[in-house]
Amino acid sequence: MTDLFDTLAAEAARGPADLFAMLAASLIERKRWHALFDLRLLEARAALGLPLTGDLGPLEATVRDALDERSLAACREVGWPLLAEGSVAAGWMYLRAAAEPAELASKLRDLAACLPTDGEAAEAVHGEIVHVALWEGIDPALGLELVLEAQGTCNAITAYEQAVSRLPAARQQAAAAVLVAHLHREVLTNLAADLERRGLVKPGAARASIVELLAGAGGLADDPSVHVDVSHLQSVLRIARVVTDRTVIEQAWELASYASRLPAEVTYPGEPPFENVGDASRLFYAALLGRDVEAAVKFFRAAAATARLDEAGTLPADILALLLWRLGRPAEALHAVLERPADGGMPSVVQTSGMLPSLVEMAVVGDALDMLRRACRDRGDEITFAATYAVRSTNP
C-alpha cells in the first residue's frame, strides 16, 4: 500500500484529473466499490469547479443538474458490480435512485438463478433478493417465487397480502399469477395421485386438467377428500380476481371448480358476493372465459342489489362493474358503479387497487357521458362533471 501512496503523491504533480483517474483504476481493480463512489463524487466536484469539501449550498440549476448526473452515474458504476457479487442490499442502496426497475428486475432474476441451493452465504443473498424484489416492489413475482420455494404457500400468501396487494392492479398481476399457477399445480398433482390410487382414473391422469379429473371421477360432489389447504385455496381465488391473462383465469376457474365440490364443513364463508367462495368464483371466472356469461351477470347483479338494500358495502357492486367492464360492456359497468350508495363507507379493494377504470373512462368507452353528467348533477360532483367535458377537448 505504501507503493500506491507514493504513486499517488507523484501523480498529484500532474493535476487532479490524472490523480483521480489513476486512483479510480486501482479501486476498480481491487473492487473497492464504496470507496470508488466517494472518489467519483470528489472527482465530480473538481470537474465542475466546486469546493472539494464542505456544504455546497445553493447552486445554479445547470451546475446542480450536472452534479446530479455525475452522482447517478457513480451510483450505477458501483451498484451493478455490488449486485453482481451478491451484495444485493448494498447494490440496492446505490441503484434505487439510478437504475431502471426493469433492468434491475432482470439482474435480480439472473442472480437468483445462479444462487447455490444451500449455505449461509446463499441464504443471506436469497433474503436480500426477496427484500428488494418483493418488499421494495422491483419484481414482486420473483419475490413470491423465492418465498414459495423457501417458505411455502402460507408465507407466500401472507407476503402477497402485506407487500403486493398495496400495489396498483397492473403491478399485482404477475405476482398473482405465480400463486395461481402454484396452487393449480398442487391441486392437480395431489388430486391425480389420489384418484389414481383409488382407481377412479387411469394412470397418467396428472396430465389432464383439474376439471377433467373431477369429471372422470364423477365430480366427487359427495366425497370427503380434500387435496389442498382450503384457506390457501380460498385466498388464491380472491387474489386471482386482479388478473386479466386468459391462461391464468383458466387456472383460477379450474381451482374454483374444485372448490365448488368441497364439503361445506371444510370451507369458510367469504365476503359478499362471495359468501360461497367456490360457486361464486366459478361463475366469475367462467364468465371472463365467455362461459355462462348471462348467468354470472344475473347472479352478481342480484348480489349488488341485495347489498344496496342491506347496506353491505360496495364490493358486490364493484365486482359486478368489474365483470361487466371486462366483458366489454362499459355502459353497464358505469351504471353498476353509479348505483353504489353515494356514502358507501370504505371503498373496496376493487376501487383502491385500480382494477376498475375511472368513471370518465367508462363513460367515454361506453358512449355514456350524458349518463355520467346526470349522475354528477344528482351527487354534486363538479370535478367529474367538468372532466366529462375536458376529456372531449383533450381527446377529440
Secondary structure, 3 states (H helix, E strand, C coil): CHHHHHHHHHHHHHCHHHHHHHHHHHHHHCCCHHHHHHHHHHHHHHHCCCCCCCCCCCCCHHHHHHHHHHHHHHHHHHHHHHHHCCCHHHHHHHHCCCCCHHHHHHHHHHHHHCCCCCCHHHHHHHHHHHHHHHHCCCCHHHHHHHHHHHHCHHHHHHHHHHHHCCCCHHHHHHHHHHHHHHHHHHHHHHHHHHHHHCCCCCCCHHHCCHHHHHHHCCCCCCCCCCCCCHHHHHHHHHHHHHCCCHHHHHHHHHHHHHHHCCCHHHCCCCCCCCCCHHHHHHHHHHHHCCCCHHHHHHHHHHHHHHHHHHCCCCHHHHHHHHHHHHCCCHHHHHHHHHCCCCCCCCCCHHHHCCCCCCHHHHHHHCCCHHHHHHHHHHHCCHHHHHHHHHHHHHCC
